Amino acid sequence: MERSKQVQQQEYISNMLIACVVIVFLIAFALYNRSKIKSKANKILTAHREMIENQNELLSKRNNELLELDEEKNNFINILSHDLRAPINNITALAGLLAMDDNLSESQVGSIKHIAAESRRLNKMVTRILDVERIESKSTEDFRELDLSPVLEKVLKNYKQQALDKKITLQLDTEGEHKVMGLEQYLFHVFENLLSNAIKFSPLGEAIWIRVIKKDGQHLINFTDGGPGMTEEDQQLMFKKFQRLSAKPTAGERSTGLGLSIVAKYTELLGGKLTWESAPNEGTTFTVSLKAV
């Protein structure tokens, strides 16, 4: 009986030892696996970190290359534009001299005037290309107090003949002074491009309204045309440089695709806001909001 108890006790102890060994083995195995998994995870993290560092280095290198290319492009455009101005101005001057000849026929005078007009248009295109590069470089000057009305009147005067050629009526609705802080050059380019676009895309015989309204400390300058309006897709694309929209000028006018990108940039530099309302076949209204002073 006593011997049976001893045997049972030995078996119990043996089983306990085996159980402890198994538990220790399982714990060791779990710790080994955990260490192995952790080591593998660390290797993966290290590999990812190295990949990210390599990608960042590559992106930094490409960014520097793009900056260098952009600087080269700007220099090239400035040099090319400068070199283009001399022959263009010579053509304009020579056309003016030729037009002074009293012995020319009406047809010859018309051709000379056409040459002068095309050279002026080309000169304006060169100027607008330079404008885009200049405003992208954030080149600014000291602002001063300006009245909007004389600037708008000057713009309308410059585009009077272009509007008459399409039998378009230009209506300016502004009374009193409308003072803002800015540069006349910036304001002129904003209004000029908006009016030019309105004339280009308005059908013959339409009217274009330019209204200045003061509201909540802001001057709202509205340019409203009776053109074809813009699709949703056009409205997403219209501020991109050199972007041609689906609507076409109504008298075959040409477009550089720079006008609205210049308007947006100059409005931003003036501390203003540009908004618009447009729908297909319902015309377009652009509104420039500038802080009143």
C-alpha positions as CSV (number, residue, x, y, z in Angstrom):
1,M,0.0,0.0,0.0
2,E,2.8,2.3,1.0
3,R,4.7,1.4,-2.1
4,S,1.6,2.1,-4.3
5,K,1.5,5.6,-2.8
6,Q,5.1,6.2,-3.5
7,V,4.7,5.1,-7.1
8,Q,1.7,7.4,-7.6
9,Q,3.7,10.3,-6.0
10,Q,6.6,9.7,-8.3
11,E,4.3,9.6,-11.3
12,Y,2.7,12.8,-10.2
13,I,6.1,14.5,-9.7
14,S,7.2,13.1,-13.1
15,N,4.1,14.4,-14.8
16,M,4.6,17.8,-13.1
17,L,8.2,17.9,-14.3
18,I,7.1,17.0,-17.8
19,A,4.4,19.7,-17.7
20,C,6.9,22.3,-16.5
21,V,9.3,21.3,-19.2
22,V,6.6,21.5,-21.8
23,I,5.5,24.9,-20.5
24,V,9.0,26.2,-20.4
25,F,9.5,24.9,-23.9
26,L,6.3,26.6,-25.1
27,I,7.4,29.8,-23.4
28,A,10.8,29.6,-24.9
29,F,9.3,28.9,-28.3
30,A,6.9,31.8,-28.0
31,L,9.7,34.1,-27.0
32,Y,11.8,32.8,-29.9
33,N,9.0,33.4,-32.3
34,R,8.3,36.8,-30.9
35,S,12.0,37.7,-31.1
36,K,12.1,36.4,-34.7
37,I,8.9,38.3,-35.6
38,K,10.2,41.5,-34.0
39,S,13.6,41.1,-35.8
40,K,11.8,40.5,-39.1
41,A,9.6,43.6,-38.4
42,N,12.6,45.6,-37.6
43,K,14.3,44.5,-40.9
44,I,11.1,45.5,-42.8
45,L,10.9,48.9,-41.0
46,T,14.6,49.4,-41.7
47,A,14.1,48.5,-45.4
48,H,11.1,50.9,-45.6
49,R,13.0,53.6,-43.9
50,E,15.9,53.2,-46.3
51,M,13.4,53.2,-49.2
52,I,11.8,56.4,-47.9
53,E,15.2,58.1,-47.4
54,N,16.2,57.1,-51.0
55,Q,12.9,58.4,-52.4
56,N,13.3,61.6,-50.4
57,E,16.8,62.0,-51.7
58,L,15.6,61.3,-55.3
59,L,12.7,63.8,-54.9
60,S,15.0,66.4,-53.5
61,K,17.4,65.8,-56.4
62,R,14.5,66.1,-59.0
63,N,13.1,69.2,-57.2
64,N,16.5,70.9,-57.5
65,E,16.7,69.9,-61.2
66,L,13.2,71.3,-61.8
67,L,14.1,74.5,-60.1
68,E,17.2,74.8,-62.3
69,L,15.2,74.1,-65.4
70,D,12.5,76.6,-64.3
71,E,15.2,79.3,-63.8
72,E,16.7,78.4,-67.2
73,K,13.3,78.6,-68.8
74,N,12.6,82.1,-67.2
75,N,16.0,83.3,-68.4
76,F,15.4,82.0,-71.9
77,I,11.9,83.6,-72.1
78,N,13.2,86.9,-70.8
79,I,16.1,86.9,-73.3
80,L,13.8,85.7,-76.2
81,S,11.1,88.3,-75.4
82,H,13.7,91.1,-75.1
83,D,15.2,90.1,-78.4
84,L,11.8,89.9,-80.1
85,R,10.8,93.5,-79.0
86,A,13.4,95.2,-81.2
87,P,12.3,93.8,-84.6
88,I,8.6,94.1,-83.6
89,N,9.0,97.8,-82.6
90,N,11.0,98.4,-85.9
91,I,8.1,96.9,-87.9
92,T,5.6,99.1,-86.1
93,A,7.7,102.2,-86.7
94,L,8.3,101.4,-90.3
95,A,4.6,100.8,-90.9
96,G,3.9,104.2,-89.4
97,L,6.4,105.9,-91.7
98,L,5.0,104.1,-94.7
99,A,1.4,105.1,-93.8
100,M,2.5,108.8,-94.0
101,D,3.1,108.5,-97.7
102,D,0.4,110.5,-99.5
103,N,0.9,108.6,-102.8
104,L,-0.4,105.3,-101.4
105,S,-3.6,103.7,-102.6
106,E,-6.4,102.9,-100.2
107,S,-5.6,99.2,-100.5
108,Q,-1.9,99.9,-99.7
109,V,-2.8,102.0,-96.7
110,G,-5.1,99.2,-95.4
111,S,-2.3,96.6,-95.8
112,I,0.1,98.9,-93.9
113,K,-2.4,99.4,-91.1
114,H,-2.9,95.7,-90.9
115,I,0.9,95.2,-90.6
116,A,1.0,97.7,-87.8
117,A,-2.0,96.2,-86.0
118,E,-0.5,92.7,-86.2
119,S,2.9,93.9,-84.9
120,R,1.2,95.6,-82.0
121,R,-0.7,92.4,-81.3
122,L,2.5,90.4,-81.3
123,N,4.2,92.9,-79.0
124,K,1.2,92.6,-76.6
125,M,1.6,88.8,-76.7
126,V,5.3,89.1,-75.8
127,T,4.4,91.5,-72.9
128,R,1.8,89.1,-71.5
129,I,4.3,86.2,-71.5
130,L,6.7,88.4,-69.5
131,D,3.8,89.4,-67.2
132,V,3.1,85.8,-66.3
133,E,6.8,85.2,-65.5
134,R,7.0,88.4,-63.5
135,I,4.0,87.8,-61.3
136,E,5.1,84.2,-60.7
137,S,8.3,85.5,-59.3
138,K,6.3,87.5,-56.8
139,S,7.9,90.8,-57.9
140,T,5.9,93.6,-56.3
141,E,6.2,97.3,-55.8
142,D,4.7,99.7,-53.3
143,F,1.0,100.1,-53.6
144,R,-0.7,103.5,-53.6
145,E,-4.2,104.9,-53.4
146,L,-6.0,104.7,-56.8
147,D,-9.4,105.5,-58.1
148,L,-11.0,102.7,-60.2
149,S,-13.0,104.9,-62.5
150,P,-10.2,106.5,-64.5
151,V,-8.5,103.1,-64.9
152,L,-11.7,101.5,-66.2
153,E,-12.3,104.4,-68.6
154,K,-8.8,104.1,-70.0
155,V,-9.4,100.4,-70.6
156,L,-12.7,101.0,-72.3
157,K,-11.1,103.7,-74.5
158,N,-8.4,101.2,-75.6
159,Y,-11.0,98.6,-76.6
160,K,-13.6,100.9,-78.1
161,Q,-12.7,100.2,-81.7
162,Q,-12.5,96.4,-81.1
163,A,-16.0,96.6,-79.7
164,L,-17.3,98.8,-82.5
165,D,-15.9,96.3,-85.1
166,K,-18.3,93.7,-83.6
167,K,-21.1,96.3,-83.0
168,I,-20.8,95.6,-79.3
169,T,-21.9,98.3,-76.8
170,L,-19.8,98.9,-73.8
171,Q,-21.7,100.2,-70.8
172,L,-19.8,101.6,-67.8
173,D,-21.8,102.1,-64.7
174,T,-19.8,103.9,-62.0
175,E,-20.5,107.0,-60.0
176,G,-18.2,108.9,-57.7
177,E,-14.8,107.8,-56.5
178,H,-13.9,104.2,-55.8
179,K,-10.6,104.2,-54.1
180,V,-8.4,101.1,-53.5
181,M,-4.8,100.4,-52.7
182,G,-2.8,98.9,-55.6
183,L,-0.8,99.6,-58.7
184,E,-2.4,101.0,-61.9
185,Q,-0.5,98.5,-64.0
186,Y,-2.0,95.5,-62.0
187,L,-5.5,97.0,-62.1
188,F,-5.2,97.8,-65.8
189,H,-4.2,94.2,-66.7
190,V,-7.0,92.7,-64.7
191,F,-9.7,94.9,-66.3
192,E,-8.1,94.7,-69.8
193,N,-8.0,90.9,-69.8
194,L,-11.6,90.6,-68.5
195,L,-12.9,93.1,-71.1
196,S,-10.9,91.6,-73.9
197,N,-12.3,88.1,-73.2
198,A,-15.9,89.6,-72.9
199,I,-15.5,91.1,-76.4
200,K,-14.0,88.0,-77.9
201,F,-16.7,85.7,-76.8
202,S,-19.7,88.0,-77.2
203,P,-21.8,87.7,-80.3
204,L,-22.2,90.6,-82.7
205,G,-24.5,93.4,-81.5
206,E,-24.4,92.4,-77.8
207,A,-23.8,94.7,-74.9
208,I,-21.1,94.3,-72.2
209,W,-21.8,95.8,-68.8
210,I,-19.1,97.0,-66.4
211,R,-20.5,98.0,-63.0
212,V,-18.7,99.1,-59.8
213,I,-20.6,98.5,-56.6
214,K,-19.5,99.3,-53.0
215,K,-20.7,96.7,-50.5
216,D,-19.5,95.7,-47.0
217,G,-16.2,97.6,-47.4
218,Q,-15.5,96.1,-50.8
219,H,-15.6,97.5,-54.3
220,L,-17.2,94.9,-56.6
221,I,-16.3,95.3,-60.2
222,N,-18.6,93.2,-62.5
223,F,-17.9,92.4,-66.1
224,T,-21.0,90.9,-67.7
225,D,-21.2,89.6,-71.2
226,G,-23.9,87.9,-73.3
227,G,-21.5,85.2,-74.7
228,P,-21.9,81.4,-74.8
229,G,-21.1,81.0,-71.1
230,M,-18.8,78.3,-69.7
231,T,-19.3,74.6,-69.1
232,E,-18.4,73.0,-65.7
233,E,-15.3,71.6,-67.3
234,D,-14.2,74.9,-68.7
235,Q,-14.6,76.5,-65.3
236,Q,-12.2,73.9,-63.8
237,L,-9.6,74.7,-66.5
238,M,-9.9,78.4,-67.2
239,F,-7.1,79.6,-64.8
240,K,-4.4,77.3,-66.2
241,K,-1.8,78.9,-68.4
242,F,-2.1,78.4,-72.2
243,Q,-5.4,76.6,-71.7
244,R,-7.9,76.8,-74.5
245,L,-11.6,76.4,-73.5
246,S,-14.4,74.8,-75.5
247,A,-16.1,78.2,-76.2
248,K,-14.6,79.9,-79.3
249,P,-14.2,83.6,-80.1
250,T,-17.2,84.8,-82.1
251,A,-15.3,86.7,-84.8
252,G,-12.2,84.4,-85.3
253,E,-10.1,86.3,-82.7
254,R,-7.0,84.6,-81.5
255,S,-6.2,83.8,-77.9
256,T,-3.0,82.9,-76.1
257,G,-4.8,81.2,-73.2
258,L,-3.1,83.5,-70.7
259,G,-5.7,86.1,-70.0
260,L,-7.5,84.5,-67.1
261,S,-4.4,83.2,-65.5
262,I,-3.0,86.8,-65.5
263,V,-6.3,88.1,-64.0
264,A,-6.1,85.5,-61.2
265,K,-2.5,86.2,-60.4
266,Y,-2.8,90.0,-60.4
267,T,-6.0,89.9,-58.4
268,E,-4.2,87.8,-55.8
269,L,-1.3,90.3,-55.7
270,L,-3.8,93.2,-55.2
271,G,-5.2,91.3,-52.1
272,G,-8.5,90.9,-53.9
273,K,-10.8,88.0,-54.8
274,L,-12.0,86.8,-58.2
275,T,-15.4,85.1,-58.5
276,W,-17.7,84.3,-61.5
277,E,-21.1,83.1,-62.5
278,S,-21.6,81.3,-65.7
279,A,-23.7,78.7,-67.5
280,P,-23.9,77.5,-71.1
281,N,-25.9,79.9,-73.3
282,E,-26.4,82.3,-70.3
283,G,-23.3,84.5,-70.6
284,T,-20.7,85.1,-67.9
285,T,-20.1,87.6,-65.1
286,F,-16.7,88.0,-63.6
287,T,-16.5,89.9,-60.3
288,V,-13.3,91.4,-58.9
289,S,-13.6,92.3,-55.2
290,L,-11.1,94.8,-53.8
291,K,-10.9,96.4,-50.4
292,A,-12.2,99.9,-50.4
293,V,-10.2,102.7,-48.8
